[in-house]
Structure formats: structure tokens, C-alpha cells
């Protein structure tokens, strides 16, 4: 009994500590003097499709590769919970205010920065990088191109000035530029014969670490870049990102001391197990997460062309119950609309409860769903969910969805696929019936992120394969609107149409980020996205000198 | 000497036929001679009964989620506890027996039958056909069973039907190879020549005259295949490449949630693991006993 009491006490203490870190970052550790040296061991739960940040959208690439690169601007690593605190990375001074009625942004570029191969960085590298991101040549995949639609031109008036000219004022511009996928590449690399694809297999950045080795399926290693442009950083000698797709392996790696941290998230039960096993040796950081877990019914399928069927699908899901119970076993928690729940633009709970699928009375909701299915002649309809072979939260929530839809008389199966074929299927307009469609964004920027629900010819990641010009019109209007109140008003109409009126997309729950890590890992603060704050230049290890040296010897050979 | 001889013959000729033995006596004798085989058969029979009457012997719907009962340890209501979605582990194991047996028998039957036909044909035709066919079989057999099944499922995709196909493919050459070796001996027996002389077609000779005579090794092989198929299905499902949620399947129950909760809720992993072990154990024991009974060399040595 006393042992049980002790472990509960330790659990509560550790959870409290974690909450304190997440809430304000006011833990004494932040005031400690960072120690130089040592190697950080990270476990990563997904593979690296390619090294190209502009092309990829997965944490499997960001976690091991981001430390090799810099951005023009980034979120403040000391205040990552803020949705408005950005600082210069390759630019210098403060974040520039717009001129020309909000249509021009001019950045002064830091001098003396060199790429890892010794090439000096100039404004022309930034221009070449953004030209690839914003205006990719035919056949070159730039995953977030639709988000940058407001940019008209990127130019370099001189070697150390970059100018962005917008088509119209865009309040979402600065957060967009801080997107962690916007790796800055060297112009000379982009001008190679295979320049547009060169970065898929090669690395040359200006980040805190230089590339050492990648053994596919095993690990990526990086070592300190002595010429890094943020003076005195990085603190680490290097890092090793170990590939471990299975969650249980990652958990045991941290528990057994073979890894120090995992930057995506662990489910609540794993957090509790780690805290129970390691007590003070584990620090837990938690945060709301800028990831939605939803589904898209493929409107190329006749069954889902009828909006009553789509509305029935959303009505069939008990979101409030899921929030209460699924959050105990999965990394999902918050019921919300399209916007990040704590963002000023987010819908309040009372309004949300008027949307289909958000009614508090689940039985009433299911009765309505059955009624709509009957009216549409789709009672007992059969279809498959296209799901990803990742335990958290995909398979857990996917299986829950099957049970929910079974309760309104639908006959649903799921097909679970590894990430590669799953993504390939999503990109195929006829590849699936209903797809699990998570929308994970990095910097919280709901107005711009709403671009994911535009018509299929504008949003490359529109998994419902629909065309809705009303949504396109409202999206453009709210992105040009500088009055926050009016912007919110348009956003409300946009959201209601997506979730309720047309039920193009089924939002289920927002994710909840839980990062338990070894307590000696210092300097890293949780952000509301697993893509953010991953430069690792501020991370250090609070370990004895000998232990840090030994790690460097073990991982980097000296 | 002669009288004695004649007398002996007379006694033998008029000896009473062997007394009729009731089934329970025969069963007792078999149990005495093959106790392990009978234990295996009992496990198999129990499993078949569970699968057949799953609806009657389970208290809960095996796929229904129940928020209120997530990860409940074994107790009076849930004898094997519940999993992370509040599903009754006992009900899922019983229904899982259906999946295991369906995959096991379907794969073993189809794979075995194809192997039988191909193996006997290869022995019957011999020559270049046999040579080429056996080299093709060599290629297939060069891959371990699970690896071959993984390759097939990677091409075809997941799902029960594809898992069955994935298990059939590596079974066929294994069965064909064993059956061929027995069929080679049969081919040399004069009655095959007699059948040819009578003008019987190849198919008739293969199916009616050769195949029935290789039944003993074939049945032993097929019985062993059922156990292997169950294990392979569980392996594929465990790797996420087999049967998909929410279908109750033992390998699937070991995957995902069971890994995550193995420490805090061990019943989620222990009972499906035991079910797999017991089923494979049962089929292997039964197969061994069958071999002992059907193989004349082993029978005479007893």
C-alpha cells in the first residue's frame, strides 16, 4: 500500500512538474547555465521519405533533418507556446513590419553565414529557396504551395536584402514564413542540373549541426557545426535520431536509457508508465496540439456525393464521449472546430454544439443520422476507411470510428496501410472511400490553414475531392481582411459550411501533445506542434562531464 | 509335425472374429497408445466447438466498444478482462478462434490440395517437366514461410482473403515436394503400368490411382499446415499485415494496444498469446500422433 502511495505521489509530482513546464516554462532549469558537449539521443517514430523539407510533410523528416537547416525566421524557441512570437534566424534585427499598405515585407539578411560546404549565404539563396517553395516548376512537388498564394514576387534588391511583394495584405504572411519546412537551400545547389530534386538525397544547410551519417531504417547522425550563426550554440556535440516506428520500442528506449527524448508524443498511459518507473528521472511536458484528427469522404464515390450521407457520418460520431474516454488511451483530447481551439478565431463551445455531430445528446444525433441515411437510400451502406498503420492516434481512433458508424447501421471496414501506400492512396482521386485525414500544421495560423478545405483545384491536400467555390470565395475574403472581427465572422461561415452545411470534412478531435523525456534534457520547450522548435540549437544535457564526453565518444568517436 | 500343422491351420481358420469393441473402449485404447495425440485432438475439437458456437459461449459482442469498461482486469463480469476500447477479451478470443480456424483450414486445404496435385503430377510425368517444376519449387522454398507470406501480402494488400492467399503460396511447394517423394515410389508399382496399358488418361491415373496412395503423408502434412497457418496468420496480423480491426484475431489482439499496455494491463496480451500457443500446440500434437498411426514404419516399430 505504501509503495502504491509512493508511486502515486511521484506520478502526481511529475505530472505537476510537467504541467508547470508546459504552462509557463518557469522551471528553474531554464535559468541554469547550459553545459556544452554530449550527444542527444532521439527516437523517431516514422521513416524519412526524403530530405527535402519543401516536399515532405512528415515529422519523420523534420525531427532528424531540421537541425541541419536554418529558416529565414522561426518561432521563439524560448516561447514556443506563443502563436505570435517570431524571431529572426537568417535575417537580422526584428521581424519587419509590412509597408506598401501591408503588401511588402523587407528582410535584412545576416552577414557571415556559411553553408556547411563553405558557401557564403546571401539574399539570393533565400530568393531561390522561396521561388522553389512558392513557384515550383512544373512537376516539382511543393507541399504547401497553396498557402503561399498571396505572394506575388520574391526578390533581392541587394546581396543582403530580401523583399516579398504580396498580391494583397495578408495577416497570415509572417507565420507562414516561419513554417519549419521552409529550409533555406543554397542557390548553387538549386541551380544544379538536378537542382529541384537534389535536396531529396543530399544535405547542405546552415543549421546548428552538420550531416554525419544516415543508415536508412536505423539512424541519422549530426555533429556540431562550428560555424553556426547563433553565437555560442549549439550546446550539444551532436545528436543521433534513431528510427523506431513502433511506439512500444520508443517507450522502452527511453525507459531503458537508450534514448533521451521523443519529439512527437506518447499516449497518456505511456506517460504514466514512464513516470511510475523513473520518477524524477522523467520530466513531462504537455501542450494542446495544432493537429486535427478527422476524415474525408471521397466525393468521387457516388455514395458520398449526397450531402445527407456525409452529414449522417458526422452525426454518427460521439465526439464528447470520445474526448472523455479516448483521451485516456490516445493522443487526442479536445473537441473543436476547424481552428486551433485556443486561437482567438476558434468557435466557442455553445456554437459548436449546434453543428451536426457536436450535439451533446448522442442518441438524438444517431437518430438524425439514421433518418438522413434512410432519406438518402443509404441505410446499411458499406465502405472502407483508408487508415494509416500508425498506432497513435490513427489505428485507435479508426477502430473507434468503425464502432460508432456501426451503431447507425453502416457496414464499415478499414484498410490499414504503411505510410507510403497510405499517402499514395490519398493522392489518388479514386484511391479510397473514406480516408483518415489528419491535418497537422506547424505554426498556428488558422486563417491560412483553412486552405486545406478549399476546392480540389486549389488545395492539393483536399482529400474529399470536392469543388466548392463558395468556400474559395470566403477563404480569399478572410485572408484579405485585416479587421479581426470581420475575419472571424467570415471564418465562422466557412467553418459551418465545411463541418455542418456541406459536411465536406469530419473533424473529430484535436490532438494533445505529451512529451515525457529524460530530466537531464534541458533547453527544449514544448510547442503546439511536433514540427516546431526542432533546431536543437538550444538543447543541452545536464549530465556529468564524463558522461557527456562518453556519449560523444560512443556516438561520434571523439 | 504335419498334424500339428494342420491342427494349427484348422484353429486359425475357425478362430472367432475379433470381438466388437464399443467406441469408448477404442477411445480408451487409443488414449493409452497415443495420449499426447488425444490431448492434441481434444484441444482441436474444443477450438472447433468454440468457433462453431461462439455466439452461445460468449457474453458480449466482440467488436462493440464500451467506454465505461476500458482496461478492466479479469473479474466476474469479464473473465479475461477488457481491452483498451472496452471490448471483452474472452469474447474476442472465442471469435478469434473462428478467424484462426477459417484461415488455418482454408490455407491448409487449398495449399495442400494444390501441392498434392502438383507433386503427384511432377512424379508421374517425370523427365524435363519434373526437373523444371522442381527447380521452380526450389525457388519458392528458398524463402522462409513468413517471408514469402509477407512478400505476397505486400503485393496483394491486407485482409482475410489475401492472408489466406499469402499462406497458400508458400504451402504449395512444401506439400508438393513431400507428396512427390511418395508418389515416385507409387509410379514404379506395376499397377500404374497396367493402368497406362488399359489406356487410362493421365488425369485419371493421377487422381484415382496415385493420389489416394499418398494420402498418409498428405494428411500428416495438412494437419501440420493448419497449425503453421494459424501461427503465420497471427504473425502477419501482429505485424499489421493480416486481418484488420475490428475483426477478432489473436495476432491482432497482441498488436498495438497489447504492446502499449502489456505492463499495466497484461491480460490484454497474455490471453491471446495463450490461445495462439494452445492452438498451435494442439495441431502439432495431433499431427504427430497422426503420423505415428499412419506411417507404417513407425507403426511397426511400436
HADDOCK unambig.tbl for C-alpha pairs under 7 A between the chains (distance, minus, plus):
assign (segid A and resid 248 and name CA) (segid B and resid 259 and name CA) 6.05 0.50 0.50
assign (segid A and resid 248 and name CA) (segid B and resid 260 and name CA) 5.74 0.50 0.50
assign (segid A and resid 325 and name CA) (segid B and resid 67 and name CA) 6.10 0.50 0.50
assign (segid A and resid 329 and name CA) (segid B and resid 84 and name CA) 6.95 0.50 0.50
assign (segid A and resid 391 and name CA) (segid B and resid 256 and name CA) 6.09 0.50 0.50
assign (segid A and resid 399 and name CA) (segid B and resid 245 and name CA) 6.31 0.50 0.50
assign (segid A and resid 399 and name CA) (segid B and resid 246 and name CA) 6.31 0.50 0.50
assign (segid A and resid 403 and name CA) (segid B and resid 64 and name CA) 6.35 0.50 0.50
assign (segid A and resid 403 and name CA) (segid B and resid 65 and name CA) 6.51 0.50 0.50
assign (segid A and resid 414 and name CA) (segid B and resid 244 and name CA) 6.79 0.50 0.50
assign (segid A and resid 414 and name CA) (segid B and resid 245 and name CA) 6.96 0.50 0.50
assign (segid A and resid 415 and name CA) (segid B and resid 244 and name CA) 6.84 0.50 0.50
